[in-house]
């Protein structure tokens, strides 16, 4: 079967964001340029990740494999990426027929140290060494987990990300964060490590069920809310579930996140704004991880978090009420309201107390000044958190 057709841009342009900053050029001011990119370079201390978009990814990956003398190849997948994405990848990059495939069960519940140990042992048994290549083919769980596995095995082997979900393409695989959960605590263990290359092929999105596609929209909308009001307006003015319309959106989201990461790779200040919606959202996701009979996707939890943290912003940092209502209305277009029992409120607050942004025992979160601008590190009382959850329940 012929692969999905993805429109390509005619230009190859590599931009060093660090250079732009050193010249006092705001990367966000170059927004229209990025829409036509096939390549982008994301910088972290001591390493870079070049991002390749569109149909070019297969030729570029082939060149990458040919250029580097890897002793062995490994591909980490789950059952979904193995079935829906692996056949096309192998057909278009035949060199990968030589790779050992390691399959994991899909889902956040498998992003833990036990699974890492199993994969580390498998790599050892299969003869992986410091010159091996580890390829992460899948969604956010695969790129988070696989990046952590590769960056710690033998103190680090080369890895590349091929994200296959919208969530992974716009957020999880970009920025050098890798990690695993510690019980119900999201991403509690991890390291900063960039992939050697990042390959984004939007054709893979056509294999996703609607719920998985919607999940990625939370991070897309978040980028506009914390960094670019014009981008937010663009997003709410279009149908974000139309895969054919998403390529430009993916480019812009990566541009916004990359510019922020370049200014603060280790999340000591500016990068914290990307955690909007995640303080409450991660706690809710952790709550559902504790309940094996229920599942909540990452984006679904972050959508709840953004609605609640938007409400807190209106109460605490002056977000205009009409903007809060606009945020809630547009998030609810893509995310049906979830059932949250008041009985669980104190457990949610307890999980929030483990958030990495907290200081001096206080719950800290990102709050909006207005759409497109925010504060980081704002202290929020448990009572206000619970009131925001009551507000969310009132929407039903």
Secondary structure, DSSP 8 states (H G I E B T S, - for coil): ---------S-----BHHHHHHTT--GGGGHHHHTT-SEEEEEETTEEEEEEETTHHHHHHHHHHHHS--S-EEEEEEHHHHHHTHHHHHHH-GGGGGSEEEEE--SGGG-SHHHHHHHHHHHHHTT--TT-EEEEEESHHHHHHHHHHHHHGGG--EEEEEE-SHHIIIIITSSSEEEEEETTEEEEEEEE---SEEEE-GGGGGGS-HHHHHHHHHHHHHHHHHH-HHHHHHHHTS-TT-GGGHHHHHHHHHHHHHHHHHH-TT-SSGGGGGGTTHHHHHHHHHHHHT-TT----HHHHHHHHHHHHHHHHHHHT---HHHHHHHHHHHHHHS------GGGHHHHHHHHTT-TT-BTTB-EEEEEEETTEEEEEEE--HHHHHHHHHHHHHT-
